[in-house]
């Protein structure tokens, strides 16, 4: 209801924030603010990725492929499927970009000995050297970005974000099934 003068009553404002479902218990304004903050963080992370990529003369998505390989490779190479799943992109995109990265000498691609349909990718020594040369700059940047977080706080935040990511993945599937 509106009071005289067009102001909302407290119960109306609360209904708007909770989407009319008091049982939900979540302030929808805070949820929207959180979503915008995450979107903004993503934009800033993308800008930083493009900066690092530019140093090597590659694209931001190519940089992400290299970083995925650096994190995932245990010495046997990593399949296109695993990298595409980590980056949430189509495997054909990783295949196309990895061929370009191979031509530039940043990675090796080889057919799996177990399954000829599987391509395993790994970084070249040249790439490891490039990454190592940027390590001190990246560490300083990370120290600046996460200055207000202790190790425990950062671990807790990371765990909560991983949980949220899992729920968002399920929500995405739910929305897709409902449409």
C-alpha angles and dihedrals in degrees: 000000000000122000122219107295093037098275119147120239119241092256092055093050089049091050090053092050094049095039090246093297108109090180090064089069094197122121102233091204089060091047090053091046089051092050091051091048091052091048090051092048089052091053091051092047089050091052090052091048090052090051092054091043092051090057088060094040095245136111127267093252090049089052089053091052090052091048091049090053092047090053099040107036113102094178099283099079127250127262122243088239093058093048093046091050092050092049095040093234135123115275090235089062091054090047093052094045094044090055089055091047090050091053089053090051097247097118146013124230122199136168114253115255090220098048124017090205091064122082116202118204131201137172122256123236087251090060094047088053091050091049091047091051089056095044098095092049091048092048092051091049092049090049089053094046096047098034094123094051125085118208092262093048092048091049090050092048091048091050092049091048090049089052091048090048090053092050091047090052090053091045090051090054090046092052091047091052092047094054 
